[in-house]
Amino acid sequence: MARFFRSTATVALFCLLAGAARSEPVTLLFAGDLMLADGPGRTIAAGGDPLAPFATILDAADYRIANLEVPIASGGQPHPAKVATFRADPGVVAILHGRFDAVSLANNHSGDYGHAAFGETMQHLANAGIAYFGGGRNLAEAHQPLWIDRNGLKIAILGYNEFKPRAFEAGADWPGVAWSEDEHVIADIRAARAAGADLVIPFMHWGWEKETQPSERQMTFARRMIEEGAALVVGSHPHVTQGAEIHQGRPIVYSLGNFVFDGFDYPEAQRGWLLRVKLDKSGVLAWETLAAQIDDAGTPWPVAGAFTPCGRGGEEIALECQNP
């Protein structure tokens, strides 16, 4: 009887482990720059919804993340040294709710209206149940990962900005964004792995505006992050897409470009990508980019038939897939 019990326990343990190995994958969706003032803000104020054309695609993902390129606040003063400053009305949070689960604050516009508006932004997001990362009430909080725990998979998302002004960086006892210092980023990746992350994904705000190819700095550091354990690297900021590559079997999508944004007079800024990625504990199983064409009001629309980068886990080249 004892031998039978041990055998049954062994079989049960084997089945448990096998079940864990076969756990359902998790689908994440990343969007690029989301700016909800100006044209998009006017659309929302008039009762419109700039995210509506992508509602079905957003709803299909397990978890949705975007770069929030604007403070959401009623207070604060515009930064005196900046040419372009944005501030969205708190009412826009209703548009984000249910469409995005989390946003990165690590960008060069989060601090446009000062510390008070930055803090108000975090409060509005928290009240709506929308997580944020890449920014916080102090330096330590700004560098904390966004933790996603789904289907037995623990994912850490890290956010960093490396485009001026650096005055928006968080400090020991004041709010702001996480700045991209190479060794600090690498330390954060290692810390997330040590804290139990199965996968770590840095979401970078970097690169030169209007440049459709990544800089040497972006390429060098993206590859290093992969070598240090990142499952993939995602970027935004240049207002244009910047292509993708595979390094050591893992994808790097250098810039997703704009998603909701108006005010650009060149066509490359009116075409962005969503990144849809399927993950399990082994890493990236499959990934694809979905094209968005942005109209003059800043609303994105799906583009059927467009060819954009995609791939499957372990492939050494990025394929070009046709959008449905």
Helices and strands as residue ranges (DSSP letters): H 2-21, E 26-34, H 38-45, G 52-54, H 55-60, E 63-68, G 90-92, H 93-96, E 102-104, H 114-127, E 131-133, E 135-136, H 139-142, E 146-150, E 153-161, G 166-168, E 176-177, H 182-194, E 199-205, H 216-227, E 233-236, E 244-247, E 250-253, E 258-260, G 267-270, E 271-280, E 283-294, E 300-302, E 307-312, E 319-322
